[in-house]
């Protein structure tokens, strides 16, 4: 195994992706408002070099997480450092870091990750501590590193989901400035693929 391959495997392990997704395996057969050209452009990674953000929204089961993990995996193959988090898990880690005195060290580590993927944005109401954590993260990353947000909520509802107008302004200004957007539509991929499997069994 070459040194590059070993490096890429290490980056993929460290990213802790939820799904073993690949850009080459993205399904374009079902209409979801994404095209191979769009994904091809994002897969080139120019937006990561430029420290821009990517916002993926769409209904439950539309393949948002798969898409994000596929782009993240692709970024690892381009030697970028990537980390996947569910938002609630990220907050939990930061709460524990405050308790054991490693909070600032943890923030520094997060700031260095070249592509931070945050899933399940807007699912649960944010506490004041959550909002402050998010502000710290976005402030550190703004203009330096790329963030990919995944949410069932359309972006026009994000402001209300933060729950504090001053912090919402500051967080969303950093997150949405120069952001690329993928708004997935259509029926749940889980449902479609489940139906296909069922049909195969019936067949």
BELFENJO-V480105 format. One record per pair of residues at least 24 apart in sequence whose C-alpha atoms are under 6 Angstrom apart, sorted by the first residue. I is the first residue (numbers start at 0). J is the second residue. Records with the same first field share a line. If there is no record, write none. Layout:
BEGIN
I=J / J
END
This chain:
BEGIN
7=75 / 76
10=75
11=75
14=81 / 82 / 83
15=83
16=83
20=65 / 68 / 69
21=69
22=69
31=183 / 184 / 185
32=183 / 184
47=145
50=142 / 143 / 144 / 145
51=145 / 177 / 178
52=145 / 146 / 147 / 178
53=147 / 178 / 179 / 180
54=147 / 148 / 180
55=149 / 180 / 181 / 182
56=149 / 150 / 151 / 182 / 183
57=151 / 182 / 183 / 184
58=151
60=187 / 188 / 189
61=187 / 188
80=112 / 113
81=112 / 114 / 115
82=115
83=116
84=117
85=117 / 118 / 119
86=117 / 118 / 119
110=139 / 140
113=144 / 145
114=145 / 146
115=146
116=146 / 147
117=148
118=149
119=149 / 150
120=150
121=160
134=170
141=173
END
